[in-house]
Amino acid sequence: MAKQKVKNKKPSERWKKYKVDPSGKLIKSKSCPKCSEGIFMAEHKDRSYCGNCKYTEFKAK
């Protein structure tokens, strides 16, 4: 039998939500206030949105 081709998996984008500033502190993206610390909110142009509980915060103009 011929070998099956291996599909390349897209790496997890979970780690893009965390950043380290020059002083060594860990900075997290905004978490949902209703769900918990582990649920991040999506950043859109005019709002922040939680896909888990549908919580939305609109940004001031």
Protein Blocks (a to p, Z undefined) as FASTA:
>chain_A
ZZdddddddddfklmmpccdfkopacdddddfklmmmlccdddfkbccdfklopacdddZ
Z
